Amino acid sequence: MDRVTIFGRSNCGFCRRAKELCEIKELNFLYVDIVEEGISKADMAKTIGHEVETVPQIFVGKKHIGGFDEFNAFMEAREAETAE
């Protein structure tokens, strides 16, 4: 699987959960703290192509997955496919 990139903030519970999921699944991932890096939600919106209200914003490779719930569903679907 391509590298997972998580754009989040240190005080965000869903951001922590996304990182933990990557660690549990032993995925290659990069966590980017948007506050430390000076990345605004407007900057992310330009990359994603629509307005961003929440973090985390998660990508697999160059594909935007969404927030934690979407990423969790993506991972569950991926595991179901490989189990078949």
N, C-alpha and C positions, 0 to 999 in steps of 0.2 A: 504494500500500500504506500502511496505517496506520503510525504511528510505532512503532518498535521500542524497547522499554525493557529495558535490561539491568541487573539487580541483581547486583553482584559485589564482589570485593575486589581491591585493587591487586596483590597477590602471587599471583593466580590465573591460571595459563596459559590455561585454557579461557575465562576472562573476557576476556583479551586477544585470543584468537582470535575470539570473538564480535564484539568491537569492530572488529577488522580485517576480518572478513567484511562487516560493515555498511559500512565505509569503501570496500572494494573494489566492493561492489554499489551504492555511492552512495545508501544508504538514509538516511532521516531517522531518527536514533536518539538516545536519551538514555541515558547511562551513569550509574548511581547507585552510588556506593561505599557499601556498607552499613556499613562501619566508620566512615567520616567522617560519615555521616548518622545514626548511632546506631540503625540498623535491625537487629533480631535475626532469626534464622531463625524464631523463634516469631511475630514480627510478620508475616513473609512467609507463614507457614503459615495465618494467619488470612485473608489476602487470597486465597491460592490455594485453600484449602479442604482441604488435607492437609499432613502433616508434610513439612518441607524439610530435607534433609541436606547438600546441596551448592549451590554457586554455580558458574556463573551461573544465575539464574532469569530467563527471558526471556519477554516479552510482546510480542505484535503487537496494537496497539490495546489492548483489554481482555482479549484471549484469551491465556491462559497456554499457552505452547508447551513449556516445560521447560528443560533444560540445553542446552549447546552441541550435542551430538549430535542432539537433537531439532530444534533450530533449523536446523542444517545440512541435515537431511533435509527439513524444511519448505521451505527455500529451494530445494533441488533439485527437489522436487515442484512447486513454484510455477513454476520455470523450465521444467520439462517441459510443464506445462499451457499456458504461453504460447507454447511452440515448436510446438505442434500446430496 
